[in-house]
Amino acid sequence: MTRTVAVVTAGMGVPSATAKLGERLGAAVAAALDARGETAQVVRVEVRDVAHEAVNAALTHVAAPALQEALDAVARADAVVAVTPVWNGSYAGLFKLFFDVLDPDALVGTPVLLAATGGTARHSLAIDQAMLPLFWGLKAQVMPTAVFAATEEWGQASGLTARIERAAGELADAVRGPAGDGTATAAGALHQPAASRARRSDPFDDVPDFATLLASVRPGG
């Protein structure tokens, strides 16, 4: 069975440490699933690429095609890796904006691995203080091990690799479920299979087009 893992990163620059961490986590989750006899498809969602569309969607409640594709990829995934840079002691505004325009029920029961990047290890508190309440509010199944990567951990021996592998293993186990079928979460809630989660509804889907409206207009009416 192929499991889809959506990696959502909200790095501001190109390239970015946030995107790099997302790549490493996605690869580690794919490797962990492979070791458990599963095939993984990793889908990358770089919020920076749909930033303008996300702002418009927040204002108009209508998602442009590129943004809708990204939102659908996250909603339909079997698991999500969410990575943000830490700004002013919290997640980046761009990161929060993406999840604000995501359907509120899209992540119910979905296993989610939280990760962040920052200048020093003390910024890791943002995961517990900001990211964790956000994803609890979305009723996701948050993995017990989060991954924070400080600037000094890149390019030298550190515990980062071990944390990535541990978190990836937890996410792979959560996707498969206690019986290896991916039907239940550790929290006891049923995890909806990716194929059964509905596409985000468009509030204007039921609005008739102008041709239909004009057809009903009669002369002298």
FENGIKA-V873479 format. One record per residue. SS is DSSP state (@ for helix, = for strand, . for the rest). PSI is psi as a letter, one per 20 degrees, with the letter a starting at -180 (* if undefined). D_CENTER is the distance of its C-alpha to the mean C-alpha in Angstrom with 2 decimals. Layout:
SS&PSI&D_CENTER + SS&PSI&D_CENTER
//
This chain:
.&p&21.06 + =&p&18.13 + =&p&14.71 + =&p&11.68 + =&o&8.92 + =&p&5.98 + =&o&5.95 + =&o&4.60 + =&q&7.95 + .&l&10.16 + .&q&13.51 + .&h&16.52 + .&r&18.94 + .&o&19.57 + .&r&19.52 + .&q&17.55 + @&h&17.23 + @&g&13.52 + @&h&13.11 + @&g&15.67 + @&h&14.00 + @&g&10.82 + @&g&13.47 + @&g&15.31 + @&g&12.64 + @&g&11.72 + @&h&15.50 + @&h&16.19 + @&g&14.03 + @&g&15.74 + @&h&19.02 + @&h&18.63 + @&g&18.04 + @&g&20.96 + @&h&23.09 + .&j&22.56 + .&j&23.73 + .&q&20.48 + =&p&19.40 + =&p&15.89 + =&o&14.39 + =&p&11.75 + =&p&10.08 + =&p&9.43 + =&o&7.89 + =&o&10.03 + @&h&9.92 + @&h&13.59 + @&h&14.56 + @&k&13.87 + @&g&14.82 + @&g&18.06 + @&h&16.79 + @&g&14.31 + @&g&17.42 + @&h&19.51 + @&h&17.25 + @&h&17.34 + @&h&21.11 + @&i&21.93 + .&k&19.34 + .&p&19.48 + .&p&16.75 + .&q&18.25 + @&g&17.81 + @&g&15.63 + @&g&13.11 + @&h&13.48 + @&g&12.88 + @&g&9.47 + @&g&8.68 + @&h&10.45 + @&h&8.76 + @&g&5.46 + @&h&8.18 + @&i&10.35 + .&q&8.64 + .&h&10.56 + =&q&8.07 + =&p&4.65 + =&o&5.58 + =&o&4.81 + =&p&8.14 + =&q&10.47 + =&q&14.23 + =&p&16.38 + =&p&18.52 + .&l&21.44 + .&j&20.29 + =&a&16.85 + =&r&13.44 + .&q&14.03 + @&h&14.75 + @&h&12.79 + @&g&9.51 + @&h&10.75 + @&g&11.95 + @&g&8.84 + @&i&7.80 + @&h&11.57 + @&i&11.96 + .&q&9.41 + .&p&11.78 + .&h&12.42 + .&j&12.80 + .&h&9.86 + .&j&8.37 + .&o&11.98 + .&j&12.86 + .&p&9.72 + =&p&9.88 + =&p&7.36 + =&p&8.74 + =&p&9.11 + =&q&10.84 + =&r&12.83 + =&q&15.83 + =&r&19.08 + .&g&22.79 + .&r&24.05 + @&h&23.15 + @&i&23.90 + @&i&20.74 + @&i&18.85 + @&h&19.81 + @&h&17.08 + @&g&14.59 + @&h&16.90 + @&h&18.18 + @&g&15.26 + @&g&11.77 + @&g&13.12 + @&h&14.75 + @&g&11.82 + @&h&9.81 + @&g&13.29 + @&h&13.92 + .&j&11.13 + .&k&12.88 + .&r&10.23 + =&n&12.03 + =&p&11.48 + .&q&13.11 + .&h&16.41 + .&o&16.18 + .&r&14.06 + =&o&14.73 + =&p&16.33 + =&o&18.12 + =&q&21.11 + @&g&22.97 + @&i&25.89 + @&i&23.99 + .&p&23.45 + .&j&26.40 + .&r&28.22 + .&p&28.53 + .&a&26.22 + .&j&24.27 + @&g&20.94 + @&g&21.24 + @&h&22.17 + @&g&19.23 + @&g&16.81 + @&h&18.77 + @&g&19.00 + @&h&15.33 + @&h&14.71 + @&h&17.59 + @&g&16.37 + @&g&13.09 + @&g&15.39 + @&h&17.81 + @&h&15.49 + @&g&14.47 + @&h&18.21 + .&r&19.34 + .&h&22.71 + .&j&24.64 + .&j&22.46 + .&i&21.57 + .&k&18.01 + .&i&19.42 + =&q&19.27 + .&r&17.30 + .&h&19.00 + .&i&18.98 + .&i&21.13 + .&q&19.00 + =&p&18.76 + .&p&15.53 + .&p&15.59 + .&q&15.81 + @&h&13.36 + @&i&16.43 + @&i&17.43 + .&p&14.54 + .&q&15.94 + .&q&14.94 + .&p&14.46 + .&q&18.11 + .&p&19.91 + .&i&22.34 + .&j&24.91 + .&h&24.93 + .&j&28.20 + .&p&29.99 + .&q&33.04 + .&r&33.72 + @&h&36.72 + @&g&38.90 + @&g&38.72 + @&g&39.48 + @&h&42.40 + @&h&43.84 + .&i&44.50 + .&p&46.44 + .&q&50.19 + .&p&52.89 + .&j&54.40 + .&*&51.55
//
